[in-house]
Amino acid sequence: MHVLSRRELLRFALGCTAACGSGPVFAATTGDGAAAPLLTSMLRHPLLVRSLYRIGVSRNYAEDGAAGSNRNGYQWIEEQRQGAEWMVRGYAEDRAEWRQLGWQQLDWGLARQQGDGGFGSKDPFHSTSFFVEALARSCLIDPAGATPRRRDGLARGAQWLMSPAAEESGVPRNRPFTHRRYILAAAFGQAGRVTGEPRFARKAAEWAHEGLASQQSDGTNPEKGGFDAGYQMVGVLMALRYLPVCDDSGLRAGLRAMIRKAVPPELARLRADGSIDPEGSTRIEKERTRGGQVKDVPYGEIMQALVYAALALPQPAWLEPAERIALARKWLRG
């Protein structure tokens, strides 16, 4: 396997992306309102292709496609978002079997969809927003696999998220968590692009504006009232998934400004060895995952957010900390 040298990474940072086979992926201009590179271009950046994306997602799934805690009986529709991560890696690495596994896991989730478009999941609003985002993202990455049945399930799931009953019960539970606004923005924005439904695009913009209004002057996107070294970057990553499908130049400018303020507080916690200092975080190392494990620093999400932001803002200097994380996690050899 060819491992990128630092010289190669610098060459790619300057916009040469021949290894991706898709031309330059940096934003066409430096204006914050400019259109962003497509997600399919950003996720093929060589630093990701040669590190995080060459590694499988997880072995935590069953032969029938049940993922995570759903292996022990259906509980959380969000667990099936693992399928989108297989899709990303299958696309980046040109691995058809990984893309097929991704669709199998997403189809397992779609088989649980109810007549009203919901999924009968625990924590239904938040869990469904995760799954809708994953399904919409997968449809954009693999249009050939976005069959009428999958697109219909996507549209019905997004419509359910907009229903008064779903919002009445779900939105109040979301309020302490800024990153959830960006999950919804990405879910609705990508669903709107897949289905052509303008109501979804408008709803995405509403959630994005609410997320922007939540940011504090020091760049914190608060989670439970304070800074969290994990969810800060999960929210940035979700905003970056929304940015390529956002058609409002003013909103794109606002998203870029938010990201430009949100990333430095995270980088201030990046140690020389490539680890992140979680001290004082409001959620990681305190809460547990759906499977019962203590939540840790989400290095994969942080690295992806740094690479996407480096390309979409653009902010090429952020490739260096992304590389440092990849080396520390042994995803990339020095």
Secondary structure, DSSP 8 states (H G I E B T S, - for coil): -----HHHHHHHHTT--GGGTS---S-SSS-TTS----HHHHTT-HHHHTTGGGS---S-B-TTS-BGGGGGS---GGGGGHHHHHHHHHHHTT-HHHHHHHHHHHHHHHTT--TTS----SSHHHHHHHHHHHHHHHHHH-GGG--HHHHHHHHHHHHHHHSHHHHHHHHHHHTTBTHHHHHHHHHHHHHHHHH--HHHHHHHHHHHHHHHHH--TTS---BTTB--TTHHHHHHHHHHHHGGG---HHHHHHHHHHHHHHHHHHHTTB-TTS-B--TT-SSTTTSB-TTS-B----HHHHHHHHHHHHHHTT-GGGHHHHHHHHHHTTSS--
